[in-house]
Amino acid sequence: VARRVAQVGQQIRADYGDRTPVLVANLKGAFIFLADLCRAMGGPLSIDFMATASYAGSTKSSGAVRIVKDLKMDIEGRDILIVEDIVDTGYTIRYLMEYLELRKPDSVKICTLLNKKEARKIEVPVDYECFTIPDRFVVGYGLDFDEKYRELPYIGEIVS
């Protein structure tokens, strides 16, 4: 995981050059990935946080996304990089993109640790990904099941 995050971080920095993107982490799952990613990127950047909810103690997304915590900074005219732990159905990331675009940033891109393409219900543009995974429920490295397993230093599957 560390090696791939470092590679993606370097690719993002090369793409943004000396610009100062705002990394918007979707809490809580993306916080560990965000920390490693911003260190790997180096260079100028800003960080802010949002929190959404769509799972509510289940292993399947409800499809109904709600904002639990909003940004603190003004993003008008800024380059935004949404940092996600996992993109699966596409509902949450599509909602976030549309929500943030209302604030008139210069650009909105997506970086995800895990891309679960098999689970996609709506298409979304993933600009950077560390890993493509099958349609399985995974935990660790920030990802949880009912607030458990975030602390695992690896990514594992929940088998029921």
C-alpha positions as CSV (number, residue, x, y, z in Angstrom):
1,V,0.0,0.0,0.0
2,A,2.8,2.5,1.0
3,R,4.6,2.0,-2.3
4,R,1.5,2.5,-4.4
5,V,0.4,5.6,-2.4
6,A,3.8,7.1,-2.9
7,Q,3.6,6.5,-6.7
8,V,0.2,8.1,-7.0
9,G,1.3,11.0,-4.8
10,Q,4.2,11.7,-7.1
11,Q,2.0,11.5,-10.1
12,I,-0.5,14.0,-8.6
13,R,2.3,16.4,-7.8
14,A,3.7,16.1,-11.3
15,D,0.3,16.9,-12.7
16,Y,-0.3,19.9,-10.4
17,G,3.2,21.2,-10.6
18,D,3.7,24.2,-8.3
19,R,-0.1,24.8,-8.0
20,T,-1.6,24.5,-4.6
21,P,-4.5,22.0,-4.8
22,V,-7.0,21.6,-2.0
23,L,-7.2,18.0,-0.9
24,V,-10.7,17.3,0.4
25,A,-10.9,14.1,2.4
26,N,-14.2,12.4,2.9
27,L,-14.2,11.4,6.5
28,K,-13.8,9.1,8.2
29,G,-12.5,6.5,5.9
30,A,-10.0,8.6,3.9
31,F,-8.0,10.1,6.8
32,I,-5.2,7.6,6.9
33,F,-4.9,7.6,3.1
34,L,-4.9,11.4,3.0
35,A,-2.1,11.6,5.5
36,D,0.1,9.3,3.5
37,L,-0.9,10.8,0.2
38,C,-0.1,14.4,1.1
39,R,3.3,13.4,2.5
40,A,4.0,11.6,-0.8
41,M,2.9,14.6,-2.9
42,G,5.2,17.1,-1.2
43,G,5.0,20.7,-2.4
44,P,2.2,23.2,-1.7
45,L,-1.2,21.9,-0.9
46,S,-4.2,22.7,1.4
47,I,-6.4,20.2,3.3
48,D,-10.0,20.4,4.3
49,F,-12.5,17.7,5.4
50,M,-16.1,16.7,4.6
51,A,-18.0,13.8,6.0
52,T,-20.8,12.0,4.3
53,A,-23.0,9.1,5.3
54,S,-24.6,6.4,3.1
55,Y,-23.9,3.0,4.8
56,A,-25.4,3.4,8.2
57,G,-24.0,0.2,9.8
58,S,-24.5,-2.0,6.7
59,T,-22.1,-3.5,4.2
60,K,-24.1,-2.0,1.3
61,S,-24.6,1.6,0.4
62,S,-28.1,2.9,0.8
63,G,-27.6,5.2,-2.2
64,A,-28.9,8.1,-0.1
65,V,-26.0,10.4,0.6
66,R,-26.1,13.2,3.2
67,I,-23.5,15.7,4.3
68,V,-22.5,15.3,7.9
69,K,-19.6,17.8,8.0
70,D,-19.0,20.5,5.4
71,L,-15.9,22.3,4.3
72,K,-14.5,25.3,6.3
73,M,-12.6,27.0,3.5
74,D,-13.7,28.9,0.5
75,I,-12.8,26.8,-2.6
76,E,-13.9,29.3,-5.3
77,G,-11.2,29.4,-8.0
78,R,-9.2,26.6,-6.4
79,D,-8.1,23.2,-7.8
80,I,-10.0,20.5,-5.7
81,L,-8.8,16.9,-5.3
82,I,-11.4,14.8,-3.6
83,V,-9.6,12.1,-1.6
84,E,-11.7,9.0,-1.1
85,D,-11.0,5.7,0.6
86,I,-13.2,3.8,-1.9
87,V,-15.3,4.5,-4.9
88,D,-17.9,1.8,-5.3
89,T,-21.5,2.6,-6.4
90,G,-20.5,6.1,-7.5
91,Y,-23.4,7.7,-5.6
92,T,-21.3,9.4,-2.9
93,I,-18.6,10.7,-5.2
94,R,-21.1,12.0,-7.8
95,Y,-22.9,13.8,-5.0
96,L,-19.7,15.3,-3.6
97,M,-18.6,16.4,-7.1
98,E,-21.8,18.1,-7.9
99,Y,-22.0,19.7,-4.4
100,L,-18.5,21.1,-4.6
101,E,-18.9,22.3,-8.2
102,L,-21.6,24.7,-7.0
103,R,-18.9,26.6,-5.2
104,K,-17.1,27.4,-8.4
105,P,-13.7,25.8,-8.1
106,D,-11.3,25.9,-11.1
107,S,-11.3,22.1,-11.2
108,V,-12.5,19.0,-9.3
109,K,-10.7,15.7,-9.6
110,I,-11.0,12.4,-7.7
111,C,-8.3,10.3,-6.1
112,T,-9.3,7.1,-4.5
113,L,-7.3,4.4,-2.6
114,L,-9.7,1.7,-3.9
115,N,-11.7,1.6,-7.0
116,K,-14.5,-1.0,-7.0
117,K,-15.6,-0.8,-10.6
118,E,-17.8,-3.9,-10.4
119,A,-20.1,-2.2,-7.9
120,R,-20.6,0.9,-10.0
121,K,-24.2,2.0,-10.4
122,I,-23.4,5.4,-12.0
123,E,-20.3,6.3,-13.9
124,V,-17.9,8.7,-12.3
125,P,-14.5,10.0,-13.5
126,V,-11.7,8.6,-11.2
127,D,-8.6,10.5,-12.0
128,Y,-6.2,8.7,-9.7
129,E,-6.5,5.3,-8.1
130,C,-4.2,3.2,-6.1
131,F,-5.9,-0.2,-6.6
132,T,-8.8,-1.7,-8.4
133,I,-10.6,-4.3,-6.3
134,P,-13.4,-6.8,-6.8
135,D,-16.9,-6.2,-5.3
136,R,-16.1,-7.2,-1.8
137,F,-16.5,-5.4,1.5
138,V,-13.1,-4.4,2.8
139,V,-11.8,-2.8,6.0
140,G,-8.5,-1.5,7.4
141,Y,-6.2,1.4,6.5
142,G,-9.0,3.8,7.5
143,L,-12.0,1.8,6.1
144,D,-14.4,0.4,8.7
145,F,-17.4,-1.8,9.3
146,D,-19.6,-0.2,12.0
147,E,-16.6,1.8,13.3
148,K,-14.4,-1.2,13.7
149,Y,-11.1,-2.2,11.9
150,R,-10.0,1.3,10.8
151,E,-6.7,0.9,12.7
152,L,-5.6,-2.2,10.7
153,P,-2.3,-1.4,8.9
154,Y,-3.5,-3.4,5.9
155,I,-6.7,-3.9,3.8
156,G,-8.7,-7.0,4.5
157,E,-12.1,-8.4,3.5
158,I,-15.1,-9.0,5.7
159,V,-16.4,-12.4,5.0
160,S,-20.0,-13.2,6.1
